[in-house]
């Protein structure tokens, strides 16, 4: 951060923005709690609802009892995976609305290389800022004869 950009720093504006971010985060948390992923197998024998706490609803059509136990178990697992993926998609969409697609932290889970690139960029920015500050302090120190 250079001296010019620091001089234009408005703490009131920053606090207003921080309050707005906090309110938006609270709304996001509330909306995420209400999301439910849903899925059904192609025959309509197994229906699943999956929420933040895990399995919410499992419906088995009476015809599902005609399947072997192994086949039924596989279907249930597959439909649960689909419902969990639906919930994950909804989370991603909700967070995209708040953070924007580029800055959505959930996207880093599926793209760790992108997250690492951002960390490296932040490190480079920090190092550059630190060097600028140290240079300014050195300059001030010399002018004051310290």
C-alpha angles and dihedrals in degrees: 000000000000125000092254094055092045091051090057093051110125110200093192092054090046091052091047090052091046090052090049091049091050092050091048091049090052091051090048092052091050093049092047090055090057096052119110126187115217135193140164130191119248093258094049091238098120125040124179135188115196125189139173091283093051129253112019103169136012118184122186119192111226089246088062088074088069090067120091114260091249093049091047092048091051091049092049091050092048093049091046089053090051092049091049089050089050090052091048090051090051091049090051093049093048092050092046088059091054103035101023123243095277097050100037106129091208090066089065090066090065095036110039092165090063090050091051091049090054091049090051091049090050090050091051091048091049092049091049092049092046091052091049092051093046090049091052091048090049090050092050091046091053093047090051092046094239 
